[in-house]
Amino acid sequence: MMADACTLPPGLKDRVVRPGELGSQCRDAMFALFAQYYANVTRTMFEADLDAKDLVILLDGDSGIAG
């Protein structure tokens, strides 16, 4: 059975935060996840893009940030 497109998979929780509320550990985890899927993006570029956003949607899994 396929999950509803608006339903999170089991084990994931969502939250919306302002970039300024993100601590260094959270930013480190976000960049580590990001770097797995995107090449040629530096940490400086990632941080600048993140800080330019009004809000960030985080998906938290059992072992940390999942998206």
C-alpha positions as CSV (number, residue, x, y, z in Angstrom):
1,M,0.0,0.0,0.0
2,M,1.4,3.4,-1.0
3,A,1.5,6.2,1.6
4,D,-0.5,9.3,1.1
5,A,1.7,12.0,-0.4
6,C,0.9,14.3,2.5
7,T,1.8,11.7,5.2
8,L,5.3,11.4,6.6
9,P,6.8,7.9,6.6
10,P,6.9,6.2,10.1
11,G,9.7,7.5,12.2
12,L,9.9,10.9,10.7
13,K,8.8,14.2,12.4
14,D,8.7,17.5,10.7
15,R,9.4,21.0,12.1
16,V,9.7,24.5,10.7
17,V,12.4,26.8,12.0
18,R,14.1,30.0,11.2
19,P,17.7,29.6,10.0
20,G,18.9,31.8,12.9
21,E,17.5,29.3,15.4
22,L,19.7,26.4,14.0
23,G,22.6,25.5,16.2
24,S,26.0,24.5,14.8
25,Q,25.4,20.7,15.3
26,C,22.1,21.0,13.3
27,R,23.9,23.0,10.6
28,D,26.7,20.4,10.5
29,A,24.1,17.6,10.1
30,M,22.2,19.5,7.4
31,F,25.4,20.1,5.4
32,A,26.5,16.5,5.7
33,L,23.2,15.3,4.3
34,F,23.3,18.0,1.6
35,A,26.8,17.1,0.5
36,Q,25.8,13.4,-0.1
37,Y,23.6,14.6,-2.9
38,Y,25.1,17.7,-4.4
39,A,28.6,18.2,-5.7
40,N,30.6,21.4,-6.1
41,V,28.9,23.3,-3.3
42,T,31.1,24.6,-0.5
43,R,30.1,24.9,3.1
44,T,30.3,28.7,2.6
45,M,27.8,28.6,-0.3
46,F,25.5,26.3,1.7
47,E,25.6,28.6,4.7
48,A,24.9,31.7,2.6
49,D,21.9,30.0,0.9
50,L,20.6,28.7,4.2
51,D,20.8,32.1,5.9
52,A,19.0,33.8,3.0
53,K,15.9,31.6,3.7
54,D,13.0,32.8,5.9
55,L,12.1,29.3,7.1
56,V,13.6,25.8,6.9
57,I,11.6,22.6,7.0
58,L,13.5,19.8,8.8
59,L,12.6,16.1,8.8
60,D,14.0,14.4,11.9
61,G,14.4,10.7,11.9
62,D,15.5,8.2,14.7
63,S,19.2,8.9,14.0
64,G,19.0,12.6,13.3
65,I,18.2,14.9,10.5
66,A,16.8,13.0,7.5
67,G,15.8,15.8,5.2
